[in-house]
Amino acid sequence: MSNETLRHPWQLVAQREISTKIRDKTFIGSTAFMLLVVLAAVIIPALVAGNSGPDKIAVLDDSGAKVVAVADGIKGGDSYEATRTADVAAAEQLVKDGEVEAALLPGKNGFEVLGKQRVDSGLQDSLREAAANLGMEQNAARAGLTPEQLRAGSQLQERLLDPGPLPEIVANFVNIGLALAFYMTALGFGMMIAQSVVQEKESRVVEILAAAVPIRALLWGKVIGNTVLALTQIVVIAAASLLGLLATGQADILEVIAPVAGWFVVFFVLGFVALAGLWAVAGSLATRQEDLGSTTLPGQMVLMIPFFFSVFAGAEAKSVASFIPIASSMAMPGRMLTEHVPLWQPLLAIVFLLVATVLIVRLGARLYERTLLRTGRRLGYREAISIKAS
């Protein structure tokens, strides 16, 4: 053991935490599982979208085929394809067999869309718009008007005052992903920290450690060691996501996500350190594994409530949550993906989070010192606060 380690005993504890976890099959398995889930979430939708091909629509004649062609143009191309059939019965059979998505048949005043159990709303809208456009063109020709004259003054264009950095669907997906990554990582590692403390208390190892290393150094070693592991896991998962996006030709999304990822790391580290201190205290209050259900409940609530706010709350609630410590670790990065956030807002949120982290860790260190060596029964948080320092 070097003199440097003796001067900083928390380093020895941190090294022990890291070396123990990287040899733990459960930790390795959970990391591998998360990697597979992330890669599947990125790659499978792209492969399905790329290989599915256009939806086939059964038609009887040229007029139906023309409607399908116009609907395909409205959708952006390569979305719909007409399949000719001899009669209505043949079209119905193709729909029943699932050979076509739907059938476009002549109706009393235009066309009829035939489906098996339901017809996709997007398909209906495209066909309806295409049929209306073709009908107006035919009516205009009979009246001696050109299609341009018929549509004069009826064009609708979109103009956004504050467009988001990403399309709404993509932004919401990534927003949920970032919040879920923080939630799952903080919860998983938090429970491991609490369980580790209880195991050391049950086996009396903590008494040996406390005799050789200051109790506060034990806390800092656990917090820093698990923070390094959690951040490493996040980086590995992010790298897997990057490779998945590149492999599926979605590199343009990275231009927006990359700057936010840097902010996410800062919010993640500060939020995780604060929570790690609480999880360690939860372990020190317990005397056996069965006690963790009640001692870890406050930490679970501190994680769960902000997570639901950052994912499901409205815009105003998310804005407020993005400045509240712990909640900001999930809400602020998500806001930066869905809207243009002024620079001062994430900086101010980091200041709030840093102050809260320092206060929470200091309080946690005091409680940890007072309760770590107390065995025999489970302690409550109020009782731990009321215990006088020895």
Secondary structure, DSSP 8 states (H G I E B T S, - for coil): --HHHHH-HHHHHHHHHHHHHHT-HHHHHHHHHHHHHHHHHHHHHHHHHHHS--EEEEESSHHHHHHHHHHHHHHTSSSEEEEE-SSHHHHHHHHHHTSSSEEEEEETTEEEEE-SS---HHHHHHHHHHHHHHHHHHHHHHTT--HHHHHTT-------SS--SS-HHHHHHHHHHHHHHHHHHHHHHHHHHHHHHHHHHHTTHHHHHHHHS-HHHHHHHHHHHHHHHHHHHHHHHHHHHHHHHHHTT-GGGHHHHHHHHHHHHHHHHHHHHHHHHHHHHHHHH-SSGGGHHHHTHHHHHHHHHHHHHHHHS-HHHHHHHTTSTTTHHHHHHHHHHHS---THHHHHHHHHHHHHHHHHHHHHHHHHHHHTT--SS---HHHHHHS---
